[in-house]
């Protein structure tokens, strides 16, 4: 039979096939081939003896969180407690786009903002939407449900941003564990301890352990540059312009004229420097 791995605990793999779950083990050949089954893998398995026999080719995979065959990523982004980190958000966008995963930004804790702070967030949301990124908030559940229909999704973002809370809003039956933000540390506690896919209507959604840093060193400068969608639409005098030290770079001019968001360009430069 064919199914999808929805949970891995120790050496037990939960495989979902035709709305039925099977607790399976992996054949020894995977260790020999140095291939590790991941949550999200489409596998061929023996339903009688409950052994995974083969792993189908992957569309994509991530290391943090460890998951495969993702259509979209919900980047759950707190605007306060913890404060908004545009650097982390842009890193997550780079990771998603470079892996052919559609990013969907979900801003949370909008109700904690003052009027001036809210106006600033609205302008940020408008900018990301303009460059082709799907953006919503955790209060727009109807829009969110439309965006995730018939997809396998991963939730990622700041620790304490409200990933588990968002899943609980979508499906109250999940009743996932949540913790309040640690006021002393200004960040959340890790409440999710393993990667697991939950069936939500026609979709699969992964709740994953939170993280606060991402490693982009496996990408090249061109990989990173190609993920900044607004840069790709700009024609520079130099054919292979890196948008860093070139004096006549049109991207830099657009940043100066506030046509490209300054934080986006600054984060791009930081990511390029990290590679060095």
N, C-alpha and C positions, 0 to 999 in steps of 0.2 A: 504494500500500500504506500501511498504518498501522503505526506503531511508536513506541517510546519512546527519547528521547535519553538515553544512558547515560554519555556522556563528551564533553567539549569541550576540544580542544587547538588553540590558535590559531583558525583559521577552519574547522577540520574537526570535523564532528559525527558521532559514532558513534551510529547508530540501530539498536536491536534490534527485530527483528520475527520472530515464529515461531522463536525461538531461533537466529536468524542475524543477524550484524552487517553493517551497511552503512556505509561512510565517505562522508558526504555533505557538500555545501556548501549554504549558505542562499541563497535567491533574493534579488536586490537589492531587491525590494519591501519586505522587512523593515526595511532601513535607511531607506527612504523613509517607512515607517509608524512609524519609531522603535520597533520591536518587536524585542527580542533573544531568540532561542531560548535556553532554559535546560535544563540537565540535569533530567530528570524530565518534560519536556514530551512530550505525546502529539502526534505530527505525522503529516501526510500527506506521503508522499515518492515520488519517481520512482526505482524500484529499478534502472532501466536506466542513466539518466544521473546517478543519485545526487545529486539535488537535493531539498531540503526545500521543499515547495509550500505547506503551510499548517500553522498551529499551532492545535490544538484549545483551547477555553476551559479555563482553569486552575481547579482547586479552590482553590489557595492558592499562595503563593510567599514565599520568604525572600530577604533581601539578603545576610546574613552567616550561613551560607554561601548562595551564590546557587544556588537550586534551586527546583523547582516540583512541585506535585501530591504532597505528602507526607501520608501517613496518620498516621504516628507518628514521634516523635523519641526516640532513646535519648540521654538526658542523662548522659553518662559523667562521674562525679563522684569525684575522688580524695579520700580521707579523710586522706592523709598523703603528703608529698613528690610533688606540692605539697599543702599543707594544705587541708582542707575550707573552701570559701568559700560560705556560705549566701546571701550577697548575690548572687553570680554565679548560683547555683542558682535562686534566686527570680526573677532577671531572665530566665533561660532559660525558666522556667515561664510567666512573663507573655508572653513572645514566642510560645511554642508555643500556649497557650490562646487568645490573641487572634487567632491565625491558624487556629483550628480544627484544630490538630494535637494529637493525643493524646500527652502526655508520658509517658515511662517512665524513671524515675531508675535508673541502674545505678551503685551504689557500688563503687569499686575500692580495692585495696590494704588491705583489711580486716586482712590478716595482719600488717601493720606496727603495729597498735594494741596498747596495753597493755589489761589487763582493764577498768580504769576508763574508758579512752577508748572501748573497745568497747561498754560499757554505755550510754555517752552517745550513740553512733551508733545503737544499737538503738532508743533512745527517739525519736531524730529520724526514723528509718525508720518507726516505729510511728505517729508524728504525721502524716507525709505520706500514709501509707496510709489513716489514719482520715479525712482530708479528701477522699479520692477519687482520689489520685494513685497510679499503679502503681509499685511499688518492688521492686528486686531487687539482687543483687550479681553481679559477674563470675564468681563461683564457682558460682552456681546456673544452670548452662547449660541444664538441662532446662526450668526455668521460663521462662528467657529465650527459648528456641526456641519455646515455646508462645505467648508474648506477641507475637512478631514474625511469626507464620505468616500468609502471604498478604497481606503489606503492603509498601508502599514506605516505607522509613525513612531518616532522616538521623541520623548520629551527631554530637553536639555536646558541648561541655564544655571544661574547662580544658585548656590546652596541657600535655601530659605526663601527662594523667589515664589514658591507656591505651586510646585509641580504636582505633588500629591493632592493638594487642595483642589487644583484644577481638574484632576481626574475624578475626584469625589463629586465635583459640581456636574460633570458630564454624566456620571453614573453613581448615584447615591448608594447603590448596593455594594460598591467596591469597599467603602469604609476603610480606606488606607490610613495608615498611621501618619499623623502630622505633629509637628512640634512648634512651639512659639519661637520667635527669633531671640537669640541670646543678646540682650541689650549690651552686655559688657564687651562682647566680641564684635558686634555689629554685623553678624552673619548668622545663618541658621545652623541647626544641628543636622547631621546626616540621619535621615529617617528611613531611606530606602537602602536595603542591604544586598540586593541582587537585581539583575536585569530580568524583567518578566513582561511578556506580552499579554495584555488583557483584551478579550474580545469585546468590542463595543459596536453593536448593531452590525453594519457591514464592514467594519474596520478592525484592525489590530493596533493597540496603542501600548507602547513600552513605557513603564515607569522605571527610571534608572537612578543609581546613586548620583547625588549632586557632585559637582566639581567646580573648582575656582580657577583652574589654569588649563591651557591647551598647548600642546606641542605641535608647532608647524614646521619643524626642521626637516620633515620628510618631503616637503614641497620645495619647488624651485622658485626663483624670483618671478619667472613668467607665469607659473601656476598661480601665485598670489595676485599678480597684476591682473590676470584674466578674470578673477573673481570679483573685482571692483567694477561693477557693471557700468557705472557712469563714466569711468575712464575709457572704456572700450568704444564709446560713442564720440570721443574727441579725436580730431585729426591734428597730430603734431608735425612740425617741420622735419623731425627725425623719424625715419621709418621704424627703428627699434627703440623709441624713446622709453626710458625706464621711469620717467616722471620723478626723478630724484635730483640729479645735479645739472641737468641740461638747462642752459640759460633761456632758451626760447620755447620751453615746454608750455603748451597751451593748457594742460591740466593745472599747472601751477598758477597760471593767469586766472583761470576760472575759480580757483580757491581764493585768490586775492580779491576777486570781484564778488565773492560770496555766492557763486553759482554752484560750487561744489562745497559740501559741508566741511568745515575746517577739521573737525575731529576725525572725519573719514580719512582725509589725506594724512593727518598726523599719525593715525593708527597704521596706515599703509606703510609709511616710512619706518615706524617701529618694527613692524613685522619683517620688513626687508632686512633691517639691521640685525634682528634676531638670528637670521640665517647665517650671518657672518660669525 
